[in-house]
């Protein structure tokens, strides 16, 4: 008798991925794709001769193809986790070079890695993975905000597939002597500022009339020390200045930053408040393209009136010292933007005059003017770039 051919295995015998598994797979794909973009474009963004402002704008444009589709499908948290995991920070990841344990992967994204929450290792992915779970970490009592982080199951899945962040692909300049020297002098190469700037363009012009819901989302998915917030503020105000130059950026900042006077648990003037103030200074400069107009915007009385009401809603009392500090930090954001825009010809001009210190840069850009930072380190990355020249 003739033997019958074996029956082909039906496609249904291969179990389909559940929604949690599907999301985790897409997130991993996004991280790998973003890391590949970071690597491929390293000759451009890792060159310290490029201004930091142009570098970040370059990076933001290149995020659209990777985090954009994930954001469209799953929202802000998923897109941020992808961008954060693939960011190429060379020293003390994450952010341990300035605030050990306060920000980054072990503090906010996956706090079980520092004992901040208990995971059994047996958790399963579920259909709500893209939304995150309520944050339970060491920083929970620091903020009056319901925050979210990836679940234990998702964090475990990413670590098993990618290791802890940053997930970095070998790039064409990592062994180049010139780039190695540049990298040793400054830690910020590809961080989360670019994601914030990308997010501003991705949702524009929805935030034109009311940025508050977007600020609340950024606060909910906090990971860094305000990088995504900074980028969102300067990206949004830059777009506002380009497309609606008759709008008042002070009114926009009042709406964006008023909640920051209620976010910090310890006192009205603390980290959330300071980061919004600094980002506002960046943003005013993006709108006005003029440092002194921007510094004076930081001083406008309408801001204090709006912030005072906001603080009172949260049971707080806003003092004159709180507002003085806000104005000072806002001004530092203005001058920070000016330092980040210094071109190589300008740096050469300074070098020919025998200038080489951070204070030399500050004096050249803003010496004696309102809000100008004083002392070593005040010019941020510009001093190191000047010394390269």
Secondary structure, 3 states (H helix, E strand, C coil): CCCCCCCCCCHHHCCCCCHHHHHHHHHHHHHHHHHHHHHHCHHHHCCCCCCHHHHHHHHHHHHHHHHHHHHHHHCHHHHHHHHHHCCECCCCCCCCCCCCCCCCHHHHHCHHHHCCCCCCCCCCCCCCHHHCEECCCCCHHHECCCCEECCHHHHHHHHHHHCCCCCCCCCCCCCCHHHHHHHHHCCCCECCHHHHHHHHHHHCCCCCCCCHHHHHHHHHCCCCCCHHHHHHHHHHHHHHHHHCCCCCHHHHHHHHHCCHHHHECCCCCCHHHHHHHHHHHHHHHHHHCCHHHHHHHHCCHHHHHHHHHHHHHCCCCCCHHHHHHHHHHHHHHHHHHHHHCCCHHHHHHHHHCCCCCHHHHHHHHHCCCCCCCCCCCCCCHHHHHHHHC
